[in-house]
Amino acid sequence: MTGEKEPPGSSSGGSHCCHMTRYLILVVTLVCLTSVLSNIFVFNFTVLCMNKGNTYKLPMSSPNATEEAYNNDEKQLIFSAVAVGAIIAVIPTTHFIQSHGARIVFFVMGMVTATATALVPLAATTNSTLAFFLIVRIFQGMSFAACMPTAGVLTSSWASLKQNGLFMSVLTSFAQLCNVFSMPVSGQLCSSSLGWQSVYYLHAALSYIFFILWFFLYRNRPEKHPLVDKIELEKIVRGKTTCAVILDESNFNVADSHHQKSKASKESKKIPYLAILKTPSIWGVWIASIGDLLSIQLIATFSPQYLKEMLGYSMKNTGLTAALPVLFQFFIKIAAGYSSDRIRCLSELTKLRLYNSIALGLSAFFMIALAFVSQGSKTIGLLLLTVTAALFGFNGGGFNKCATLVSRQYSQFVLGNIQLIWCLSMLICPNLVLWILREGTIGEWRIVFILHAVILLITNAIFCFTASAEAAPWTNADHTSNGAPQRSDKLDPITMNPSTLPIDSHR
């Protein structure tokens, strides 16, 4: 599964999780990321359950339920509140993760989202004003701002160069997993005597548990983790520059390792903003993310409504069917990320363009087909929605992988801007779609799908033209913070000391 050979000659790591600590951290981080977005997206379903009276146990499926709790204007405010919170927090959150590491920052954000989610039932049943509910949603959005920067810093610090695609595919799959869990659970609880409020209490409790576990497990740097031995550490850092990964000085095969470590550490803290903004491939990544995230936001936010109102699924079945497209997308995403690392017959650049074209280009054609599905066509509508959503899973081997390959140790900044784009898509997509869906007719849905398909095709074309698979020059230590070369000794890729690590020198 790992795609990495075991360095020969040592069995000292037997008590260190079999050299697989990074995979344990990967899984727990994925669960926490999923929890953050689940707490936000669960409203997309529970809004179908809420009624005007906000009674504690009365679901909308009950014959005694009154009209829906929120009109379109109120829904726009509630959707937008999350985006506003995320936009407010994304820049400071990215800065704090860059300067202080993800361990403290992401944990604090986890506690914020758990507490805010637990307060949703109280906020939603306050009849006098939406203000309390909007404040709670803003705090949920602020927590979301930490997700992509955390994924970026974990990939940069914990993934080997040959596993960038796998790590990015897994970590960015939280957008799919959140609906795989939340939609079926929400459907069952909303239709039960427990009421929609129980959905939020369950999500909040799980968030507290997962983030506390993550805090005790995660470390900002693998060489500081008590469960990481030298064999696993060598796998993680092989081929990376000292500017990207700063190891304990005893592991450097250089004369003045302490001086080099200190120098590289200072260099790694200086983000070359101007040089990054001058890099066409980075702009290609950001533009591709616009098309991808707008469409993913469309499916995540409005698929329950489309399945219920256009295709005619019941409330309980809507939860299950809404989870199917993103479930398939999750499996495709993992398989795509793994295969993009393992395929050797294509160049890395060709793979980036191919995978991104499948994710954005091919999915656009299926979305156009979905636009012409007639109302009530349950089977064909669900099938096309599932295929469209599943194909987005190839983005882990496309622009997401390109971001980490080009930016390396500065991936937090690049992915932080993808996070900002995601936040903006959470603001733009719901408002745009609700503006188009004045009456909720099949013709209006057709406009929504075709518009998003056109955006996908345009953004994919731009990415394919600008994509690169090589580390940018400003990732090297001999470049200043503005991207210009400076006179200094170039830091070579890390070479682990053979006297301290059993390494096959021919690998």
NORUR-V579792 format. One record per residue. N is the residue number from 1. RES is the residue in three letters. PSI is psi in whole degrees, -180 to 180 (* if undefined). OMEGA is omega in radians with two decimals (NA if undefined). Layout:
((N	RES	PSI	OMEGA) (N	RES	PSI	OMEGA))
This chain:
((1	MET	-39	-3.01) (2	THR	-29	-3.11) (3	GLY	15	-3.12) (4	GLU	137	3.12) (5	LYS	151	3.13) (6	GLU	125	3.04) (7	PRO	133	-3.04) (8	PRO	162	2.90) (9	GLY	7	3.14) (10	SER	143	3.05) (11	SER	16	-3.08) (12	SER	-15	-3.09) (13	GLY	11	-3.06) (14	GLY	-29	-3.14) (15	SER	10	-3.08) (16	HIS	53	3.08) (17	CYS	31	3.08) (18	CYS	36	3.13) (19	HIS	30	-3.08) (20	MET	24	3.13) (21	THR	-37	-3.11) (22	ARG	-32	3.13) (23	TYR	-35	3.06) (24	LEU	-45	3.10) (25	ILE	-39	3.12) (26	LEU	-46	-3.09) (27	VAL	-46	-3.12) (28	VAL	-39	3.09) (29	THR	-41	3.09) (30	LEU	-43	3.13) (31	VAL	-41	3.14) (32	CYS	-43	3.08) (33	LEU	-42	3.11) (34	THR	-40	-3.14) (35	SER	-42	-3.13) (36	VAL	-48	-3.09) (37	LEU	-32	3.07) (38	SER	-41	-3.13) (39	ASN	-28	3.12) (40	ILE	-49	-3.02) (41	PHE	-18	-3.11) (42	VAL	-25	3.08) (43	PHE	-31	-3.12) (44	ASN	-27	3.11) (45	PHE	-46	-3.05) (46	THR	-21	3.09) (47	VAL	-25	3.07) (48	LEU	-19	-3.09) (49	CYS	-24	-3.04) (50	MET	145	3.09) (51	ASN	167	-2.99) (52	LYS	-33	-3.12) (53	GLY	-15	-3.12) (54	ASN	34	3.10) (55	THR	153	-2.89) (56	TYR	-36	-3.04) (57	LYS	10	-3.04) (58	LEU	107	3.10) (59	PRO	161	3.14) (60	MET	-21	-3.14) (61	SER	-14	3.14) (62	SER	141	3.13) (63	PRO	-18	3.14) (64	ASN	0	-3.12) (65	ALA	147	3.10) (66	THR	-165	-3.10) (67	GLU	166	-3.13) (68	GLU	150	-3.01) (69	ALA	-31	-3.02) (70	TYR	137	3.02) (71	ASN	180	-3.07) (72	ASN	-39	3.14) (73	ASP	-42	3.12) (74	GLU	-38	3.08) (75	LYS	-40	3.12) (76	GLN	-41	3.12) (77	LEU	-42	-3.11) (78	ILE	-43	3.08) (79	PHE	-43	-3.06) (80	SER	-30	-3.10) (81	ALA	-40	3.11) (82	VAL	-46	-3.14) (83	ALA	-40	3.12) (84	VAL	-46	3.11) (85	GLY	-42	-3.14) (86	ALA	-41	3.14) (87	ILE	-40	3.11) (88	ILE	-39	-2.98) (89	ALA	-17	-2.93) (90	VAL	-41	-3.12) (91	ILE	-52	3.10) (92	PRO	-35	3.13) (93	THR	-45	3.10) (94	THR	-41	3.12) (95	HIS	-46	-3.11) (96	PHE	-36	3.08) (97	ILE	-39	3.12) (98	GLN	-41	-3.03) (99	SER	-30	-3.06) (100	HIS	-4	-3.12) (101	GLY	165	-3.04) (102	ALA	-21	-2.95) (103	ARG	-52	-3.12) (104	ILE	-46	-3.03) (105	VAL	-49	-3.10) (106	PHE	-35	3.09) (107	PHE	-45	3.12) (108	VAL	-44	3.11) (109	MET	-33	3.08) (110	GLY	-41	3.10) (111	MET	-35	3.12) (112	VAL	-47	-3.11) (113	THR	-35	3.12) (114	ALA	-45	-3.13) (115	THR	-43	3.14) (116	ALA	-40	-3.14) (117	THR	-38	3.11) (118	ALA	-25	-3.12) (119	LEU	-9	-3.08) (120	VAL	-48	-3.14) (121	PRO	-41	3.10) (122	LEU	-44	-3.12) (123	ALA	-40	-3.09) (124	ALA	-24	-3.12) (125	THR	7	3.01) (126	THR	104	-2.91) (127	ASN	-24	-2.97) (128	SER	-35	-3.05) (129	THR	158	3.06) (130	LEU	-7	-2.96) (131	ALA	-48	-3.11) (132	PHE	-45	3.13) (133	PHE	-42	-3.13) (134	LEU	-37	3.10) (135	ILE	-43	3.11) (136	VAL	-43	3.13) (137	ARG	-35	3.08) (138	ILE	-43	3.11) (139	PHE	-35	3.03) (140	GLN	-41	3.11) (141	GLY	-37	3.11) (142	MET	-38	3.10) (143	SER	-38	-3.14) (144	PHE	-28	-3.10) (145	ALA	-19	-3.10) (146	ALA	-7	-2.96) (147	CYS	-58	-3.08) (148	MET	-41	3.03) (149	PRO	-37	3.09) (150	THR	-43	3.08) (151	ALA	-39	-3.14) (152	GLY	-46	-3.10) (153	VAL	-33	3.10) (154	LEU	-43	3.11) (155	THR	-44	-3.13) (156	SER	-39	-3.05) (157	SER	-36	-2.95) (158	TRP	-18	-3.12) (159	ALA	141	2.98) (160	SER	162	-3.13) (161	LEU	-35	-3.10) (162	LYS	-6	3.14) (163	GLN	18	3.10) (164	ASN	-43	-3.12) (165	GLY	-44	3.14) (166	LEU	-49	-3.10) (167	PHE	-44	-3.13) (168	MET	-37	3.11) (169	SER	-44	3.14) (170	VAL	-50	-3.04) (171	LEU	-35	3.13) (172	THR	-3	3.11) (173	SER	-1	3.10) (174	PHE	-25	3.09) (175	ALA	-28	3.11) (176	GLN	-45	-3.06) (177	LEU	-31	-3.11) (178	CYS	-39	3.12) (179	ASN	-30	3.10) (180	VAL	-37	3.12) (181	PHE	-50	-2.94) (182	SER	-40	-3.06) (183	MET	-52	3.12) (184	PRO	-41	3.14) (185	VAL	-43	3.13) (186	SER	-40	3.13) (187	GLY	-42	-3.13) (188	GLN	-46	-3.08) (189	LEU	-37	3.12) (190	CYS	-30	-3.12) (191	SER	-1	-3.11) (192	SER	177	3.12) (193	SER	-12	3.13) (194	LEU	-27	3.10) (195	GLY	168	-3.08) (196	TRP	-24	-3.13) (197	GLN	-34	-3.11) (198	SER	-26	3.11) (199	VAL	-43	-3.11) (200	TYR	-38	3.12) (201	TYR	-40	3.11) (202	LEU	-46	-3.13) (203	HIS	-40	3.14) (204	ALA	-44	-3.14) (205	ALA	-44	3.13) (206	LEU	-36	3.12) (207	SER	-44	3.10) (208	TYR	-46	-3.09) (209	ILE	-49	-3.05) (210	PHE	-40	-3.09) (211	PHE	-33	3.05) (212	ILE	-43	3.07) (213	LEU	-44	-3.13) (214	TRP	-41	-3.10) (215	PHE	-40	-3.13) (216	PHE	-22	-3.10) (217	LEU	-39	-2.95) (218	TYR	146	2.95) (219	ARG	147	-3.10) (220	ASN	-31	-3.12) (221	ARG	133	-3.06) (222	PRO	-32	-3.11) (223	GLU	-13	3.11) (224	LYS	-4	-3.07) (225	HIS	130	-3.11) (226	PRO	-19	-3.12) (227	LEU	-3	-3.14) (228	VAL	119	3.09) (229	ASP	180	-3.04) (230	LYS	-29	3.12) (231	ILE	-48	3.12) (232	GLU	-38	3.13) (233	LEU	-41	3.12) (234	GLU	-39	3.10) (235	LYS	-40	-3.07) (236	ILE	-42	-2.97) (237	VAL	-6	-3.06) (238	ARG	124	3.09) (239	GLY	-9	3.13) (240	LYS	153	3.10) (241	THR	160	3.12) (242	THR	-20	3.07) (243	CYS	-25	-3.13) (244	ALA	-40	-3.12) (245	VAL	117	-3.14) (246	ILE	115	-3.10) (247	LEU	169	2.99) (248	ASP	137	-2.98) (249	GLU	-21	3.14) (250	SER	-15	-3.11) (251	ASN	-1	3.11) (252	PHE	139	3.08) (253	ASN	54	3.14) (254	VAL	164	-3.04) (255	ALA	-52	-3.08) (256	ASP	70	-3.00) (257	SER	-34	-3.10) (258	HIS	-42	3.11) (259	HIS	-42	-3.13) (260	GLN	-40	3.12) (261	LYS	-45	-3.14) (262	SER	-43	-3.14) (263	LYS	-46	-3.13) (264	ALA	-36	3.14) (265	SER	-41	3.11) (266	LYS	-42	-3.13) (267	GLU	-38	-3.06) (268	SER	-19	3.14) (269	LYS	-20	-3.10) (270	LYS	110	-3.14) (271	ILE	123	-3.13) (272	PRO	73	-3.03) (273	TYR	-49	-3.08) (274	LEU	-43	3.14) (275	ALA	-39	3.11) (276	ILE	-44	-3.11) (277	LEU	-16	3.09) (278	LYS	1	-3.05) (279	THR	113	-3.10) (280	PRO	-38	-3.10) (281	SER	-32	3.09) (282	ILE	-41	3.07) (283	TRP	-36	3.06) (284	GLY	-40	3.09) (285	VAL	-48	-3.11) (286	TRP	-40	3.13) (287	ILE	-42	3.10) (288	ALA	-37	-3.13) (289	SER	-27	3.11) (290	ILE	-52	3.13) (291	GLY	-44	-3.12) (292	ASP	-50	-3.02) (293	LEU	-33	3.06) (294	LEU	-42	-3.12) (295	SER	-40	3.08) (296	ILE	-40	3.10) (297	GLN	-38	3.10) (298	LEU	-50	-3.10) (299	ILE	-43	-3.10) (300	ALA	-38	-3.04) (301	THR	-40	-2.94) (302	PHE	-3	3.12) (303	SER	-38	3.07) (304	PRO	-42	3.13) (305	GLN	-42	3.14) (306	TYR	-44	-3.13) (307	LEU	-38	-3.09) (308	LYS	-47	-3.00) (309	GLU	-34	-3.09) (310	MET	-41	-3.10) (311	LEU	-17	3.00) (312	GLY	26	3.09) (313	TYR	150	3.11) (314	SER	169	-3.12) (315	MET	-49	-3.10) (316	LYS	-43	-3.12) (317	ASN	-25	3.09) (318	THR	-40	3.12) (319	GLY	-42	-3.13) (320	LEU	-45	-3.10) (321	THR	-32	3.11) (322	ALA	-24	3.13) (323	ALA	-23	-3.07) (324	LEU	-50	-3.12) (325	PRO	-44	-3.10) (326	VAL	-25	3.06) (327	LEU	-46	3.09) (328	PHE	-37	3.10) (329	GLN	-38	3.12) (330	PHE	-49	-3.12) (331	PHE	-40	3.09) (332	ILE	-40	-3.11) (333	LYS	-45	3.13) (334	ILE	-46	-3.14) (335	ALA	-40	-3.14) (336	ALA	-43	3.13) (337	GLY	-42	3.13) (338	TYR	-45	-3.10) (339	SER	-33	3.13) (340	SER	-26	3.07) (341	ASP	-26	-2.99) (342	ARG	-27	-3.11) (343	ILE	127	-3.09) (344	ARG	-14	-3.06) (345	CYS	-10	3.11) (346	LEU	149	3.07) (347	SER	160	-3.13) (348	GLU	-39	3.14) (349	LEU	-41	3.10) (350	THR	-40	3.12) (351	LYS	-41	3.11) (352	LEU	-46	-3.14) (353	ARG	-40	-3.13) (354	LEU	-50	-3.09) (355	TYR	-39	3.13) (356	ASN	-35	3.12) (357	SER	-33	3.04) (358	ILE	-44	-3.08) (359	ALA	-45	-3.05) (360	LEU	-41	-3.07) (361	GLY	-54	-3.10) (362	LEU	-39	3.12) (363	SER	-31	3.13) (364	ALA	-39	-3.14) (365	PHE	-38	3.08) (366	PHE	-32	3.09) (367	MET	-36	3.06) (368	ILE	-41	3.08) (369	ALA	-39	3.11) (370	LEU	-32	-3.12) (371	ALA	-23	-3.07) (372	PHE	15	3.04) (373	VAL	134	-3.12) (374	SER	156	-3.11) (375	GLN	135	3.14) (376	GLY	-3	3.12) (377	SER	80	-2.99) (378	LYS	-50	-3.01) (379	THR	-53	-3.10) (380	ILE	-35	3.12) (381	GLY	-46	3.13) (382	LEU	-38	3.14) (383	LEU	-48	-3.13) (384	LEU	-38	3.09) (385	LEU	-40	3.14) (386	THR	-46	3.14) (387	VAL	-44	3.13) (388	THR	-49	-3.12) (389	ALA	-40	-3.09) (390	ALA	-39	-3.10) (391	LEU	-26	3.08) (392	PHE	-19	3.13) (393	GLY	-20	3.12) (394	PHE	-6	-3.11) (395	ASN	-20	3.09) (396	GLY	-27	3.06) (397	GLY	7	3.14) (398	GLY	-116	-3.02) (399	PHE	-31	3.11) (400	ASN	-43	3.11) (401	LYS	-40	3.11) (402	CYS	-39	-3.13) (403	ALA	-45	-3.10) (404	THR	-32	3.13) (405	LEU	-38	-3.09) (406	VAL	-41	-3.00) (407	SER	-18	3.09) (408	ARG	-116	-3.02) (409	GLN	-10	3.10) (410	TYR	20	-3.10) (411	SER	-25	3.11) (412	GLN	-41	-3.13) (413	PHE	-45	-3.12) (414	VAL	-46	3.12) (415	LEU	-26	3.04) (416	GLY	-36	3.07) (417	ASN	-32	2.99) (418	ILE	-38	3.06) (419	GLN	-43	3.11) (420	LEU	-42	3.10) (421	ILE	-40	3.09) (422	TRP	-43	3.12) (423	CYS	-43	3.12) (424	LEU	-36	3.11) (425	SER	-33	3.08) (426	MET	-25	3.10) (427	LEU	-43	-3.03) (428	ILE	-48	-3.01) (429	CYS	-53	-3.13) (430	PRO	-41	-3.13) (431	ASN	-40	3.12) (432	LEU	-47	-3.10) (433	VAL	-44	3.13) (434	LEU	-30	3.07) (435	TRP	-37	3.12) (436	ILE	-41	-3.09) (437	LEU	63	3.13) (438	ARG	-45	-3.11) (439	GLU	-9	-3.13) (440	GLY	31	-3.12) (441	THR	165	3.13) (442	ILE	-31	3.10) (443	GLY	-38	3.11) (444	GLU	-40	3.06) (445	TRP	-36	3.12) (446	ARG	-42	3.11) (447	ILE	-42	-3.14) (448	VAL	-49	-3.08) (449	PHE	-43	-3.12) (450	ILE	-40	3.12) (451	LEU	-46	3.14) (452	HIS	-34	3.11) (453	ALA	-41	3.11) (454	VAL	-42	3.11) (455	ILE	-41	3.11) (456	LEU	-46	-3.10) (457	LEU	-41	-3.12) (458	ILE	-47	-3.09) (459	THR	-33	3.09) (460	ASN	-40	3.13) (461	ALA	-41	3.13) (462	ILE	-42	3.13) (463	PHE	-47	-3.11) (464	CYS	-32	3.14) (465	PHE	-33	-3.03) (466	THR	-7	-2.98) (467	ALA	151	3.06) (468	SER	150	3.10) (469	ALA	4	-3.09) (470	GLU	147	3.04) (471	ALA	134	-3.14) (472	ALA	151	-3.14) (473	PRO	-31	-3.10) (474	TRP	-1	3.03) (475	THR	-12	3.11) (476	ASN	155	-3.08) (477	ALA	-14	-3.10) (478	ASP	23	3.03) (479	HIS	142	3.13) (480	THR	177	-3.08) (481	SER	-18	3.08) (482	ASN	5	3.05) (483	GLY	-9	-3.13) (484	ALA	144	3.12) (485	PRO	144	3.06) (486	GLN	158	-3.12) (487	ARG	106	3.08) (488	SER	163	3.10) (489	ASP	130	-3.14) (490	LYS	134	3.12) (491	LEU	121	-3.14) (492	ASP	163	3.00) (493	PRO	146	-3.07) (494	ILE	131	3.04) (495	THR	112	-3.11) (496	MET	145	-3.10) (497	ASN	119	-3.11) (498	PRO	-23	-3.14) (499	SER	-18	-3.14) (500	THR	-20	-3.14) (501	LEU	136	3.09) (502	PRO	95	-3.06) (503	ILE	140	3.00) (504	ASP	111	-3.02) (505	SER	-12	-3.13) (506	HIS	-1	-3.10) (507	ARG	*	NA))
